[in-house]
Amino acid sequence: MTVLITGAGLLATHAGKALADGGERIVYYDVAPSEAYVRQVMDDRPYTIVRGDVLDMPHLMHTIAREKVTGLVHSAAFLPETARERPFMATRVTVEGTVNTLEAHRLAGLGRYVLCSTIGIYDASVDTGRAMEEDQPIGPDSFYGCLKLSSEVIALHYQKAYGVDVMAPRFCPVYGLGQWYSSGGAIFMARCIEGPALGRAVVIDKPFSNVNQYLYVLDAAQAIERCYRVRDPAERAINIGSGALHSAPDVIETVKKVIPGARIDIDPAAWASSKDRVFVRQPFSLARARAVLGFTPAFTLEAAIADYAAKVRRRAQQPV
Ligand SMILES: NC(=O)c1ccc[n+]([C@@H]2O[C@H](COP(=O)([O-])OP(=O)(O)OC[C@H]3O[C@@H](n4cnc5c(N)ncnc54)[C@H](O)[C@@H]3O)[C@@H](O)[C@H]2O)c1
């Protein structure tokens, strides 16, 4: 069976690797793929890359037919910074692109459709005093969140109205070895881990969220794979996170434990403007993820840092 994965970035490539390990044939559909990055993540697993735009509906449909696609994982989108800078194109790619993939999927009569949704759809400023369930009040505070919420609502409507078999995992910030870093959480983790993995001292000099929930990309990939395979799910929108909050000093201390001799400092001005920033007040509840998908994260923070650092060292020996 063949999965079309739109986008070939951080989540897409790692999900592709997990799905390939489960026996699927992988076709990436990305407007500007980095072949070297995809090769690096996929290691020696087979895959096909198609250079294509989710806004190009005829090409999308032609690709689905030509590659004999049976299911779809939709990851292509504009991420928060780019969405803020380019709201018009972000709306087209993120919302219209989602509708295109849903339409293509419906017209081709495919199986499962997985939409990579986000914590950004919630009003995270509301502290209910308990872990964030899927009934956390909705209320994006970024343009990106508005677009992703629109995409999710539309996708879930396609499920009800047209029978498209949609699953919508809502991810907290995901980190891991990327080709670029498009979310605040991924940037902070990259700063803390990538330099020290290569023996370099780092100074964090840009503002960041002091308290955040981070999910290692291999856990995110596992969740996408489970969403792709689950039969007759009782729920379709599901929080996927690590279930824990970490402060920046926690993360740095853990990196220092995992990478002995790591030198990481936070610039005092960056700390002054970041120490009170809390991205979320509560971690995700994983109750629904466990019940519907049998998902629990496999990586502790320590294990994820060790794996990430090993991959950084490997990349340094085989430059992209
Ligand atoms: N990274 C996170 O922390 C996070 C958290 C929650 C949800 N998500 C969601 O997961 C998905 C993937 O995020 P990521 O971090 O892997 O992003 P990424 O930036 O690494 O990858 C996105 C890919 O989409 C491609 N793309 C952009 N416009 C396109 C178009 N018009 N047609 C085809 N491809 C196009 C880009 O070239 C890029 O390779 C997104 O939908 C995002 O909203 C990510």
PDBQT file of the ligand as one rigid body, heavy atoms in Angstrom, charges set to zero:
ROOT
HETATM    1  N1  LIG A 401       6.892  21.191  14.314  1.00  0.00    +0.000 N 
HETATM    2  C1  LIG A 401       5.995  21.301  15.289  1.00  0.00    +0.000 C 
HETATM    3  O1  LIG A 401       6.339  21.575  16.454  1.00  0.00    +0.000 OA
HETATM    4  C2  LIG A 401       4.539  21.062  15.003  1.00  0.00    +0.000 A 
HETATM    5  C3  LIG A 401       3.631  21.054  16.082  1.00  0.00    +0.000 A 
HETATM    6  C4  LIG A 401       2.280  20.880  15.815  1.00  0.00    +0.000 A 
HETATM    7  C5  LIG A 401       1.840  20.665  14.508  1.00  0.00    +0.000 A 
HETATM    8  N2  LIG A 401       2.739  20.689  13.484  1.00  0.00    +0.000 N 
HETATM    9  C6  LIG A 401       2.229  20.505  12.107  1.00  0.00    +0.000 C 
HETATM   10  O2  LIG A 401       2.956  19.478  11.474  1.00  0.00    +0.000 OA
HETATM   11  C7  LIG A 401       3.106  19.772  10.093  1.00  0.00    +0.000 C 
HETATM   12  C8  LIG A 401       4.562  19.662   9.695  1.00  0.00    +0.000 C 
HETATM   13  O3  LIG A 401       5.351  20.531  10.495  1.00  0.00    +0.000 OA
HETATM   14  P1  LIG A 401       6.945  20.463  10.406  1.00  0.00    +0.000 P 
HETATM   15  O4  LIG A 401       7.479  21.036  11.650  1.00  0.00    +0.000 OA
HETATM   16  O5  LIG A 401       7.361  19.110   9.970  1.00  0.00    +0.000 OA
HETATM   17  O6  LIG A 401       7.171  21.519   9.240  1.00  0.00    +0.000 OA
HETATM   18  P2  LIG A 401       8.371  21.697   8.213  1.00  0.00    +0.000 P 
HETATM   19  O7  LIG A 401       8.477  23.159   7.967  1.00  0.00    +0.000 OA
HETATM   20  O8  LIG A 401       9.582  20.931   8.636  1.00  0.00    +0.000 OA
HETATM   21  O9  LIG A 401       7.779  20.971   6.900  1.00  0.00    +0.000 OA
HETATM   22  C9  LIG A 401       6.735  21.524   6.140  1.00  0.00    +0.000 C 
HETATM   23  C10 LIG A 401       6.984  21.115   4.693  1.00  0.00    +0.000 C 
HETATM   24  O10 LIG A 401       5.881  21.577   3.904  1.00  0.00    +0.000 OA
HETATM   25  C11 LIG A 401       6.406  21.921   2.631  1.00  0.00    +0.000 C 
HETATM   26  N3  LIG A 401       5.485  22.808   1.936  1.00  0.00    +0.000 N 
HETATM   27  C12 LIG A 401       5.260  24.136   2.176  1.00  0.00    +0.000 A 
HETATM   28  N4  LIG A 401       4.389  24.628   1.288  1.00  0.00    +0.000 NA
HETATM   29  C13 LIG A 401       4.045  23.592   0.474  1.00  0.00    +0.000 A 
HETATM   30  C14 LIG A 401       3.177  23.485  -0.642  1.00  0.00    +0.000 A 
HETATM   31  N5  LIG A 401       2.510  24.549  -1.114  1.00  0.00    +0.000 N 
HETATM   32  N6  LIG A 401       3.042  22.275  -1.248  1.00  0.00    +0.000 NA
HETATM   33  C15 LIG A 401       3.755  21.203  -0.809  1.00  0.00    +0.000 A 
HETATM   34  N7  LIG A 401       4.606  21.262   0.234  1.00  0.00    +0.000 NA
HETATM   35  C16 LIG A 401       4.741  22.441   0.874  1.00  0.00    +0.000 A 
HETATM   36  C17 LIG A 401       7.731  22.604   2.951  1.00  0.00    +0.000 C 
HETATM   37  O11 LIG A 401       8.587  22.628   1.821  1.00  0.00    +0.000 OA
HETATM   38  C18 LIG A 401       8.248  21.754   4.109  1.00  0.00    +0.000 C 
HETATM   39  O12 LIG A 401       9.136  20.735   3.664  1.00  0.00    +0.000 OA
HETATM   40  C19 LIG A 401       2.487  21.150   9.865  1.00  0.00    +0.000 C 
HETATM   41  O13 LIG A 401       1.186  20.963   9.348  1.00  0.00    +0.000 OA
HETATM   42  C20 LIG A 401       2.430  21.755  11.260  1.00  0.00    +0.000 C 
HETATM   43  O14 LIG A 401       1.365  22.641  11.384  1.00  0.00    +0.000 OA
HETATM   44  C21 LIG A 401       4.077  20.874  13.700  1.00  0.00    +0.000 A 
ENDROOT
TORSDOF 0
